[in-house]
Amino acid sequence: MNLDIGLLGILIIVVSGVISFVVGRKLSEKRRAKKHNEKRAAELASQSRQVRRAHKRRKQ
């Protein structure tokens, strides 16, 4: 069994690997940002009204 992939085959494999890496990285970033935002929202919701107002005053 002779496997003659050739230069074009190797090029296609490398390009598809790079594209897969970039797409996976972007999807991972979006998922991480979404989880962070959800965690932050839950954190804010669990705080007392007084603490939320104090945070708001500090930002202004």
PDB file of N, CA, C, O and CB in Angstrom:
ATOM      1  N   MET A   1       0.849  -1.178   0.000  1.00  0.00           N
ATOM      2  CA  MET A   1       0.000   0.000   0.000  1.00  0.00           C
ATOM      3  C   MET A   1       0.890   1.235   0.000  1.00  0.00           C
ATOM      4  O   MET A   1       1.600   1.505   0.968  1.00  0.00           O
ATOM      5  CB  MET A   1      -0.963   0.002   1.222  1.00  0.00           C
ATOM      6  N   ASN A   2       0.842   1.962  -1.074  1.00  0.00           N
ATOM      7  CA  ASN A   2       1.689   3.126  -1.245  1.00  0.00           C
ATOM      8  C   ASN A   2       0.876   4.391  -1.002  1.00  0.00           C
ATOM      9  O   ASN A   2      -0.078   4.661  -1.731  1.00  0.00           O
ATOM     10  CB  ASN A   2       2.320   3.142  -2.650  1.00  0.00           C
ATOM     11  N   LEU A   3       1.245   5.174   0.021  1.00  0.00           N
ATOM     12  CA  LEU A   3       0.547   6.417   0.326  1.00  0.00           C
ATOM     13  C   LEU A   3       1.349   7.582  -0.217  1.00  0.00           C
ATOM     14  O   LEU A   3       2.352   7.983   0.373  1.00  0.00           O
ATOM     15  CB  LEU A   3       0.319   6.571   1.847  1.00  0.00           C
ATOM     16  N   ASP A   4       0.909   8.125  -1.339  1.00  0.00           N
ATOM     17  CA  ASP A   4       1.587   9.263  -1.945  1.00  0.00           C
ATOM     18  C   ASP A   4       0.671  10.475  -1.805  1.00  0.00           C
ATOM     19  O   ASP A   4      -0.136  10.766  -2.687  1.00  0.00           O
ATOM     20  CB  ASP A   4       1.946   8.985  -3.452  1.00  0.00           C
ATOM     21  N   ILE A   5       0.812  11.170  -0.688  1.00  0.00           N
ATOM     22  CA  ILE A   5      -0.065  12.306  -0.400  1.00  0.00           C
ATOM     23  C   ILE A   5       0.298  13.496  -1.270  1.00  0.00           C
ATOM     24  O   ILE A   5      -0.588  14.129  -1.844  1.00  0.00           O
ATOM     25  CB  ILE A   5       0.017  12.691   1.082  1.00  0.00           C
ATOM     26  N   GLY A   6       1.528  13.801  -1.374  1.00  0.00           N
ATOM     27  CA  GLY A   6       1.975  14.891  -2.219  1.00  0.00           C
ATOM     28  C   GLY A   6       1.931  16.226  -1.495  1.00  0.00           C
ATOM     29  O   GLY A   6       1.397  16.354  -0.394  1.00  0.00           O
ATOM     30  N   LEU A   7       2.504  17.195  -2.147  1.00  0.00           N
ATOM     31  CA  LEU A   7       2.611  18.535  -1.568  1.00  0.00           C
ATOM     32  C   LEU A   7       1.243  19.192  -1.394  1.00  0.00           C
ATOM     33  O   LEU A   7       0.989  19.833  -0.375  1.00  0.00           O
ATOM     34  CB  LEU A   7       3.497  19.414  -2.441  1.00  0.00           C
ATOM     35  N   LEU A   8       0.368  19.038  -2.375  1.00  0.00           N
ATOM     36  CA  LEU A   8      -0.970  19.639  -2.290  1.00  0.00           C
ATOM     37  C   LEU A   8      -1.770  19.056  -1.124  1.00  0.00           C
ATOM     38  O   LEU A   8      -2.467  19.793  -0.427  1.00  0.00           O
ATOM     39  CB  LEU A   8      -1.735  19.425  -3.606  1.00  0.00           C
ATOM     40  N   GLY A   9      -1.679  17.774  -0.910  1.00  0.00           N
ATOM     41  CA  GLY A   9      -2.389  17.124   0.196  1.00  0.00           C
ATOM     42  C   GLY A   9      -1.913  17.626   1.549  1.00  0.00           C
ATOM     43  O   GLY A   9      -2.713  17.894   2.446  1.00  0.00           O
ATOM     44  N   ILE A  10      -0.597  17.748   1.683  1.00  0.00           N
ATOM     45  CA  ILE A  10      -0.037  18.249   2.937  1.00  0.00           C
ATOM     46  C   ILE A  10      -0.471  19.692   3.171  1.00  0.00           C
ATOM     47  O   ILE A  10      -0.810  20.072   4.291  1.00  0.00           O
ATOM     48  CB  ILE A  10       1.503  18.147   2.926  1.00  0.00           C
ATOM     49  N   LEU A  11      -0.459  20.492   2.107  1.00  0.00           N
ATOM     50  CA  LEU A  11      -0.890  21.891   2.210  1.00  0.00           C
ATOM     51  C   LEU A  11      -2.353  21.983   2.661  1.00  0.00           C
ATOM     52  O   LEU A  11      -2.690  22.804   3.513  1.00  0.00           O
ATOM     53  CB  LEU A  11      -0.706  22.611   0.855  1.00  0.00           C
ATOM     54  N   ILE A  12      -3.199  21.158   2.101  1.00  0.00           N
ATOM     55  CA  ILE A  12      -4.617  21.143   2.478  1.00  0.00           C
ATOM     56  C   ILE A  12      -4.773  20.737   3.945  1.00  0.00           C
ATOM     57  O   ILE A  12      -5.575  21.330   4.665  1.00  0.00           O
ATOM     58  CB  ILE A  12      -5.416  20.175   1.565  1.00  0.00           C
ATOM     59  N   ILE A  13      -4.033  19.758   4.384  1.00  0.00           N
ATOM     60  CA  ILE A  13      -4.096  19.310   5.783  1.00  0.00           C
ATOM     61  C   ILE A  13      -3.660  20.417   6.727  1.00  0.00           C
ATOM     62  O   ILE A  13      -4.305  20.648   7.750  1.00  0.00           O
ATOM     63  CB  ILE A  13      -3.219  18.068   5.993  1.00  0.00           C
ATOM     64  N   VAL A  14      -2.572  21.103   6.397  1.00  0.00           N
ATOM     65  CA  VAL A  14      -2.063  22.179   7.253  1.00  0.00           C
ATOM     66  C   VAL A  14      -3.052  23.334   7.317  1.00  0.00           C
ATOM     67  O   VAL A  14      -3.336  23.850   8.398  1.00  0.00           O
ATOM     68  CB  VAL A  14      -0.702  22.678   6.742  1.00  0.00           C
ATOM     69  N   VAL A  15      -3.578  23.745   6.164  1.00  0.00           N
ATOM     70  CA  VAL A  15      -4.530  24.866   6.129  1.00  0.00           C
ATOM     71  C   VAL A  15      -5.797  24.520   6.896  1.00  0.00           C
ATOM     72  O   VAL A  15      -6.305  25.358   7.641  1.00  0.00           O
ATOM     73  CB  VAL A  15      -4.881  25.238   4.675  1.00  0.00           C
ATOM     74  N   SER A  16      -6.317  23.318   6.737  1.00  0.00           N
ATOM     75  CA  SER A  16      -7.537  22.939   7.455  1.00  0.00           C
ATOM     76  C   SER A  16      -7.275  22.870   8.957  1.00  0.00           C
ATOM     77  O   SER A  16      -8.157  23.200   9.750  1.00  0.00           O
ATOM     78  CB  SER A  16      -8.068  21.584   6.944  1.00  0.00           C
ATOM     79  N   GLY A  17      -6.088  22.450   9.353  1.00  0.00           N
ATOM     80  CA  GLY A  17      -5.737  22.420  10.772  1.00  0.00           C
ATOM     81  C   GLY A  17      -5.679  23.809  11.369  1.00  0.00           C
ATOM     82  O   GLY A  17      -6.163  24.028  12.480  1.00  0.00           O
ATOM     83  N   VAL A  18      -5.097  24.744  10.653  1.00  0.00           N
ATOM     84  CA  VAL A  18      -5.018  26.135  11.128  1.00  0.00           C
ATOM     85  C   VAL A  18      -6.411  26.743  11.236  1.00  0.00           C
ATOM     86  O   VAL A  18      -6.728  27.404  12.225  1.00  0.00           O
ATOM     87  CB  VAL A  18      -4.138  26.988  10.182  1.00  0.00           C
ATOM     88  N   ILE A  19      -7.237  26.521  10.229  1.00  0.00           N
ATOM     89  CA  ILE A  19      -8.605  27.054  10.258  1.00  0.00           C
ATOM     90  C   ILE A  19      -9.375  26.460  11.425  1.00  0.00           C
ATOM     91  O   ILE A  19     -10.091  27.178  12.122  1.00  0.00           O
ATOM     92  CB  ILE A  19      -9.339  26.761   8.930  1.00  0.00           C
ATOM     93  N   SER A  20      -9.238  25.172  11.644  1.00  0.00           N
ATOM     94  CA  SER A  20      -9.916  24.517  12.758  1.00  0.00           C
ATOM     95  C   SER A  20      -9.467  25.098  14.092  1.00  0.00           C
ATOM     96  O   SER A  20     -10.289  25.318  14.981  1.00  0.00           O
ATOM     97  CB  SER A  20      -9.657  23.013  12.727  1.00  0.00           C
ATOM     98  N   PHE A  21      -8.169  25.346  14.237  1.00  0.00           N
ATOM     99  CA  PHE A  21      -7.634  25.929  15.462  1.00  0.00           C
ATOM    100  C   PHE A  21      -8.219  27.323  15.715  1.00  0.00           C
ATOM    101  O   PHE A  21      -8.635  27.632  16.831  1.00  0.00           O
ATOM    102  CB  PHE A  21      -6.106  26.004  15.389  1.00  0.00           C
ATOM    103  N   VAL A  22      -8.248  28.158  14.676  1.00  0.00           N
ATOM    104  CA  VAL A  22      -8.741  29.531  14.821  1.00  0.00           C
ATOM    105  C   VAL A  22     -10.227  29.535  15.178  1.00  0.00           C
ATOM    106  O   VAL A  22     -10.649  30.273  16.068  1.00  0.00           O
ATOM    107  CB  VAL A  22      -8.503  30.332  13.522  1.00  0.00           C
ATOM    108  N   VAL A  23     -11.010  28.724  14.497  1.00  0.00           N
ATOM    109  CA  VAL A  23     -12.452  28.667  14.779  1.00  0.00           C
ATOM    110  C   VAL A  23     -12.693  28.162  16.199  1.00  0.00           C
ATOM    111  O   VAL A  23     -13.527  28.714  16.917  1.00  0.00           O
ATOM    112  CB  VAL A  23     -13.176  27.753  13.755  1.00  0.00           C
ATOM    113  N   GLY A  24     -11.982  27.133  16.605  1.00  0.00           N
ATOM    114  CA  GLY A  24     -12.120  26.613  17.969  1.00  0.00           C
ATOM    115  C   GLY A  24     -11.757  27.649  19.008  1.00  0.00           C
ATOM    116  O   GLY A  24     -12.414  27.752  20.044  1.00  0.00           O
ATOM    117  N   ARG A  25     -10.722  28.413  18.740  1.00  0.00           N
ATOM    118  CA  ARG A  25     -10.283  29.455  19.674  1.00  0.00           C
ATOM    119  C   ARG A  25     -11.352  30.535  19.834  1.00  0.00           C
ATOM    120  O   ARG A  25     -11.642  30.966  20.950  1.00  0.00           O
ATOM    121  CB  ARG A  25      -8.965  30.086  19.192  1.00  0.00           C
ATOM    122  N   LYS A  26     -11.936  30.970  18.717  1.00  0.00           N
ATOM    123  CA  LYS A  26     -12.980  32.004  18.761  1.00  0.00           C
ATOM    124  C   LYS A  26     -14.207  31.515  19.518  1.00  0.00           C
ATOM    125  O   LYS A  26     -14.766  32.247  20.335  1.00  0.00           O
ATOM    126  CB  LYS A  26     -13.380  32.425  17.339  1.00  0.00           C
ATOM    127  N   LEU A  27     -14.626  30.288  19.253  1.00  0.00           N
ATOM    128  CA  LEU A  27     -15.797  29.738  19.936  1.00  0.00           C
ATOM    129  C   LEU A  27     -15.527  29.607  21.434  1.00  0.00           C
ATOM    130  O   LEU A  27     -16.413  29.851  22.254  1.00  0.00           O
ATOM    131  CB  LEU A  27     -16.179  28.366  19.338  1.00  0.00           C
ATOM    132  N   SER A  28     -14.311  29.224  21.783  1.00  0.00           N
ATOM    133  CA  SER A  28     -13.942  29.087  23.187  1.00  0.00           C
ATOM    134  C   SER A  28     -13.971  30.445  23.895  1.00  0.00           C
ATOM    135  O   SER A  28     -14.438  30.546  25.029  1.00  0.00           O
ATOM    136  CB  SER A  28     -12.548  28.452  23.312  1.00  0.00           C
ATOM    137  N   GLU A  29     -13.475  31.482  23.229  1.00  0.00           N
ATOM    138  CA  GLU A  29     -13.489  32.832  23.806  1.00  0.00           C
ATOM    139  C   GLU A  29     -14.915  33.296  24.054  1.00  0.00           C
ATOM    140  O   GLU A  29     -15.214  33.855  25.109  1.00  0.00           O
ATOM    141  CB  GLU A  29     -12.763  33.825  22.882  1.00  0.00           C
ATOM    142  N   LYS A  30     -15.794  33.069  23.090  1.00  0.00           N
ATOM    143  CA  LYS A  30     -17.197  33.485  23.235  1.00  0.00           C
ATOM    144  C   LYS A  30     -17.852  32.755  24.404  1.00  0.00           C
ATOM    145  O   LYS A  30     -18.580  33.359  25.192  1.00  0.00           O
ATOM    146  CB  LYS A  30     -17.985  33.217  21.930  1.00  0.00           C
ATOM    147  N   ARG A  31     -17.590  31.454  24.512  1.00  0.00           N
ATOM    148  CA  ARG A  31     -18.180  30.670  25.592  1.00  0.00           C
ATOM    149  C   ARG A  31     -17.663  31.141  26.948  1.00  0.00           C
ATOM    150  O   ARG A  31     -18.428  31.248  27.907  1.00  0.00           O
ATOM    151  CB  ARG A  31     -17.879  29.178  25.399  1.00  0.00           C
ATOM    152  N   ARG A  32     -16.351  31.425  27.026  1.00  0.00           N
ATOM    153  CA  ARG A  32     -15.752  31.902  28.268  1.00  0.00           C
ATOM    154  C   ARG A  32     -16.326  33.256  28.674  1.00  0.00           C
ATOM    155  O   ARG A  32     -16.606  33.483  29.851  1.00  0.00           O
ATOM    156  CB  ARG A  32     -14.235  31.998  28.122  1.00  0.00           C
ATOM    157  N   ALA A  33     -16.503  34.157  27.707  1.00  0.00           N
ATOM    158  CA  ALA A  33     -17.065  35.479  27.993  1.00  0.00           C
ATOM    159  C   ALA A  33     -18.507  35.353  28.479  1.00  0.00           C
ATOM    160  O   ALA A  33     -18.918  36.049  29.408  1.00  0.00           O
ATOM    161  CB  ALA A  33     -17.000  36.380  26.741  1.00  0.00           C
ATOM    162  N   LYS A  34     -19.266  34.470  27.854  1.00  0.00           N
ATOM    163  CA  LYS A  34     -20.665  34.275  28.248  1.00  0.00           C
ATOM    164  C   LYS A  34     -20.746  33.746  29.674  1.00  0.00           C
ATOM    165  O   LYS A  34     -21.558  34.219  30.469  1.00  0.00           O
ATOM    166  CB  LYS A  34     -21.375  33.306  27.279  1.00  0.00           C
ATOM    167  N   LYS A  35     -19.909  32.768  30.000  1.00  0.00           N
ATOM    168  CA  LYS A  35     -19.913  32.219  31.364  1.00  0.00           C
ATOM    169  C   LYS A  35     -19.508  33.280  32.382  1.00  0.00           C
ATOM    170  O   LYS A  35     -20.075  33.350  33.473  1.00  0.00           O
ATOM    171  CB  LYS A  35     -18.965  31.010  31.462  1.00  0.00           C
ATOM    172  N   HIS A  36     -18.531  34.103  32.023  1.00  0.00           N
ATOM    173  CA  HIS A  36     -18.091  35.170  32.917  1.00  0.00           C
ATOM    174  C   HIS A  36     -19.229  36.160  33.177  1.00  0.00           C
ATOM    175  O   HIS A  36     -19.463  36.567  34.315  1.00  0.00           O
ATOM    176  CB  HIS A  36     -16.871  35.900  32.323  1.00  0.00           C
ATOM    177  N   ASN A  37     -19.927  36.539  32.115  1.00  0.00           N
ATOM    178  CA  ASN A  37     -21.044  37.480  32.261  1.00  0.00           C
ATOM    179  C   ASN A  37     -22.164  36.888  33.104  1.00  0.00           C
ATOM    180  O   ASN A  37     -22.761  37.589  33.922  1.00  0.00           O
ATOM    181  CB  ASN A  37     -21.587  37.882  30.888  1.00  0.00           C
ATOM    182  N   GLU A  38     -22.453  35.612  32.914  1.00  0.00           N
ATOM    183  CA  GLU A  38     -23.494  34.954  33.711  1.00  0.00           C
ATOM    184  C   GLU A  38     -23.088  34.891  35.184  1.00  0.00           C
ATOM    185  O   GLU A  38     -23.908  35.117  36.074  1.00  0.00           O
ATOM    186  CB  GLU A  38     -23.769  33.533  33.173  1.00  0.00           C
ATOM    187  N   LYS A  39     -21.826  34.584  35.425  1.00  0.00           N
ATOM    188  CA  LYS A  39     -21.333  34.512  36.799  1.00  0.00           C
ATOM    189  C   LYS A  39     -21.398  35.882  37.456  1.00  0.00           C
ATOM    190  O   LYS A  39     -21.792  36.000  38.616  1.00  0.00           O
ATOM    191  CB  LYS A  39     -19.892  33.972  36.834  1.00  0.00           C
ATOM    192  N   ARG A  40     -21.017  36.908  36.724  1.00  0.00           N
ATOM    193  CA  ARG A  40     -21.046  38.287  37.243  1.00  0.00           C
ATOM    194  C   ARG A  40     -22.485  38.709  37.551  1.00  0.00           C
ATOM    195  O   ARG A  40     -22.743  39.331  38.582  1.00  0.00           O
ATOM    196  CB  ARG A  40     -20.406  39.271  36.222  1.00  0.00           C
ATOM    197  N   ALA A  41     -23.412  38.375  36.669  1.00  0.00           N
ATOM    198  CA  ALA A  41     -24.817  38.719  36.884  1.00  0.00           C
ATOM    199  C   ALA A  41     -25.363  38.007  38.124  1.00  0.00           C
ATOM    200  O   ALA A  41     -26.107  38.599  38.906  1.00  0.00           O
ATOM    201  CB  ALA A  41     -25.657  38.354  35.643  1.00  0.00           C
ATOM    202  N   ALA A  42     -24.996  36.751  38.298  1.00  0.00           N
ATOM    203  CA  ALA A  42     -25.447  36.000  39.478  1.00  0.00           C
ATOM    204  C   ALA A  42     -24.854  36.598  40.747  1.00  0.00           C
ATOM    205  O   ALA A  42     -25.516  36.669  41.783  1.00  0.00           O
ATOM    206  CB  ALA A  42     -25.059  34.509  39.360  1.00  0.00           C
ATOM    207  N   GLU A  43     -23.603  37.024  40.656  1.00  0.00           N
ATOM    208  CA  GLU A  43     -22.929  37.649  41.799  1.00  0.00           C
ATOM    209  C   GLU A  43     -23.641  38.947  42.198  1.00  0.00           C
ATOM    210  O   GLU A  43     -23.879  39.203  43.379  1.00  0.00           O
ATOM    211  CB  GLU A  43     -21.441  37.933  41.462  1.00  0.00           C
ATOM    212  N   LEU A  44     -23.971  39.749  41.201  1.00  0.00           N
ATOM    213  CA  LEU A  44     -24.661  41.014  41.473  1.00  0.00           C
ATOM    214  C   LEU A  44     -26.061  40.776  42.037  1.00  0.00           C
ATOM    215  O   LEU A  44     -26.518  41.510  42.914  1.00  0.00           O
ATOM    216  CB  LEU A  44     -24.750  41.856  40.195  1.00  0.00           C
ATOM    217  N   ALA A  45     -26.728  39.758  41.535  1.00  0.00           N
ATOM    218  CA  ALA A  45     -28.085  39.472  41.993  1.00  0.00           C
ATOM    219  C   ALA A  45     -28.095  39.008  43.450  1.00  0.00           C
ATOM    220  O   ALA A  45     -29.068  39.226  44.172  1.00  0.00           O
ATOM    221  CB  ALA A  45     -28.730  38.411  41.101  1.00  0.00           C
ATOM    222  N   SER A  46     -27.014  38.372  43.869  1.00  0.00           N
ATOM    223  CA  SER A  46     -26.989  37.857  45.234  1.00  0.00           C
ATOM    224  C   SER A  46     -26.578  38.925  46.253  1.00  0.00           C
ATOM    225  O   SER A  46     -26.705  38.719  47.460  1.00  0.00           O
ATOM    226  CB  SER A  46     -26.041  36.675  45.321  1.00  0.00           C
ATOM    227  N   GLN A  47     -26.090  40.058  45.765  1.00  0.00           N
ATOM    228  CA  GLN A  47     -25.674  41.129  46.676  1.00  0.00           C
ATOM    229  C   GLN A  47     -26.892  41.870  47.226  1.00  0.00           C
ATOM    230  O   GLN A  47     -27.966  41.876  46.624  1.00  0.00           O
ATOM    231  CB  GLN A  47     -24.728  42.118  45.957  1.00  0.00           C
ATOM    232  N   SER A  48     -26.694  42.481  48.368  1.00  0.00           N
ATOM    233  CA  SER A  48     -27.778  43.251  48.956  1.00  0.00           C
ATOM    234  C   SER A  48     -27.941  44.569  48.198  1.00  0.00           C
ATOM    235  O   SER A  48     -27.055  44.989  47.454  1.00  0.00           O
ATOM    236  CB  SER A  48     -27.514  43.511  50.459  1.00  0.00           C
ATOM    237  N   ARG A  49     -29.053  45.187  48.397  1.00  0.00           N
ATOM    238  CA  ARG A  49     -29.351  46.451  47.725  1.00  0.00           C
ATOM    239  C   ARG A  49     -28.322  47.524  48.111  1.00  0.00           C
ATOM    240  O   ARG A  49     -27.898  48.326  47.278  1.00  0.00           O
ATOM    241  CB  ARG A  49     -30.780  46.925  48.078  1.00  0.00           C
ATOM    242  N   GLN A  50     -27.941  47.518  49.366  1.00  0.00           N
ATOM    243  CA  GLN A  50     -26.971  48.498  49.854  1.00  0.00           C
ATOM    244  C   GLN A  50     -25.611  48.326  49.153  1.00  0.00           C
ATOM    245  O   GLN A  50     -24.972  49.313  48.791  1.00  0.00           O
ATOM    246  CB  GLN A  50     -26.804  48.364  51.383  1.00  0.00           C
ATOM    247  N   VAL A  51     -25.184  47.101  48.968  1.00  0.00           N
ATOM    248  CA  VAL A  51     -23.907  46.835  48.307  1.00  0.00           C
ATOM    249  C   VAL A  51     -23.972  47.252  46.845  1.00  0.00           C
ATOM    250  O   VAL A  51     -23.022  47.841  46.328  1.00  0.00           O
ATOM    251  CB  VAL A  51     -23.533  45.345  48.423  1.00  0.00           C
ATOM    252  N   ARG A  52     -25.078  46.954  46.173  1.00  0.00           N
ATOM    253  CA  ARG A  52     -25.229  47.346  44.761  1.00  0.00           C
ATOM    254  C   ARG A  52     -25.168  48.862  44.605  1.00  0.00           C
ATOM    255  O   ARG A  52     -24.537  49.369  43.677  1.00  0.00           O
ATOM    256  CB  ARG A  52     -26.558  46.813  44.189  1.00  0.00           C
ATOM    257  N   ARG A  53     -25.817  49.578  45.503  1.00  0.00           N
ATOM    258  CA  ARG A  53     -25.785  51.038  45.437  1.00  0.00           C
ATOM    259  C   ARG A  53     -24.379  51.568  45.693  1.00  0.00           C
ATOM    260  O   ARG A  53     -23.963  52.540  45.063  1.00  0.00           O
ATOM    261  CB  ARG A  53     -26.765  51.639  46.448  1.00  0.00           C
ATOM    262  N   ALA A  54     -23.648  50.947  46.603  1.00  0.00           N
ATOM    263  CA  ALA A  54     -22.278  51.365  46.877  1.00  0.00           C
ATOM    264  C   ALA A  54     -21.391  51.177  45.647  1.00  0.00           C
ATOM    265  O   ALA A  54     -20.562  52.032  45.335  1.00  0.00           O
ATOM    266  CB  ALA A  54     -21.710  50.582  48.063  1.00  0.00           C
ATOM    267  N   HIS A  55     -21.571  50.051  44.950  1.00  0.00           N
ATOM    268  CA  HIS A  55     -20.814  49.809  43.713  1.00  0.00           C
ATOM    269  C   HIS A  55     -21.149  50.850  42.664  1.00  0.00           C
ATOM    270  O   HIS A  55     -20.270  51.357  41.968  1.00  0.00           O
ATOM    271  CB  HIS A  55     -21.101  48.404  43.166  1.00  0.00           C
ATOM    272  N   LYS A  56     -22.423  51.160  42.562  1.00  0.00           N
ATOM    273  CA  LYS A  56     -22.871  52.121  41.567  1.00  0.00           C
ATOM    274  C   LYS A  56     -22.255  53.501  41.855  1.00  0.00           C
ATOM    275  O   LYS A  56     -21.820  54.197  40.938  1.00  0.00           O
ATOM    276  CB  LYS A  56     -24.419  52.202  41.550  1.00  0.00           C
ATOM    277  N   ARG A  57     -22.223  53.885  43.138  1.00  0.00           N
ATOM    278  CA  ARG A  57     -21.644  55.185  43.503  1.00  0.00           C
ATOM    279  C   ARG A  57     -20.153  55.239  43.196  1.00  0.00           C
ATOM    280  O   ARG A  57     -19.646  56.273  42.762  1.00  0.00           O
ATOM    281  CB  ARG A  57     -21.878  55.474  44.989  1.00  0.00           C
ATOM    282  N   ARG A  58     -19.449  54.134  43.417  1.00  0.00           N
ATOM    283  CA  ARG A  58     -18.016  54.105  43.134  1.00  0.00           C
ATOM    284  C   ARG A  58     -17.716  54.264  41.652  1.00  0.00           C
ATOM    285  O   ARG A  58     -16.717  54.878  41.276  1.00  0.00           O
ATOM    286  CB  ARG A  58     -17.417  52.816  43.636  1.00  0.00           C
ATOM    287  N   LYS A  59     -18.576  53.711  40.817  1.00  0.00           N
ATOM    288  CA  LYS A  59     -18.374  53.800  39.355  1.00  0.00           C
ATOM    289  C   LYS A  59     -18.572  55.230  38.861  1.00  0.00           C
ATOM    290  O   LYS A  59     -17.942  55.639  37.886  1.00  0.00           O
ATOM    291  CB  LYS A  59     -19.344  52.851  38.611  1.00  0.00           C
ATOM    292  N   GLN A  60     -19.432  55.987  39.517  1.00  0.00           N
ATOM    293  CA  GLN A  60     -19.735  57.341  39.036  1.00  0.00           C
ATOM    294  C   GLN A  60     -18.718  58.293  39.446  1.00  0.00           C
ATOM    295  O   GLN A  60     -18.816  59.478  39.126  1.00  0.00           O
ATOM    296  CB  GLN A  60     -21.048  57.808  39.512  1.00  0.00           C
TER     297      GLN A  60
END
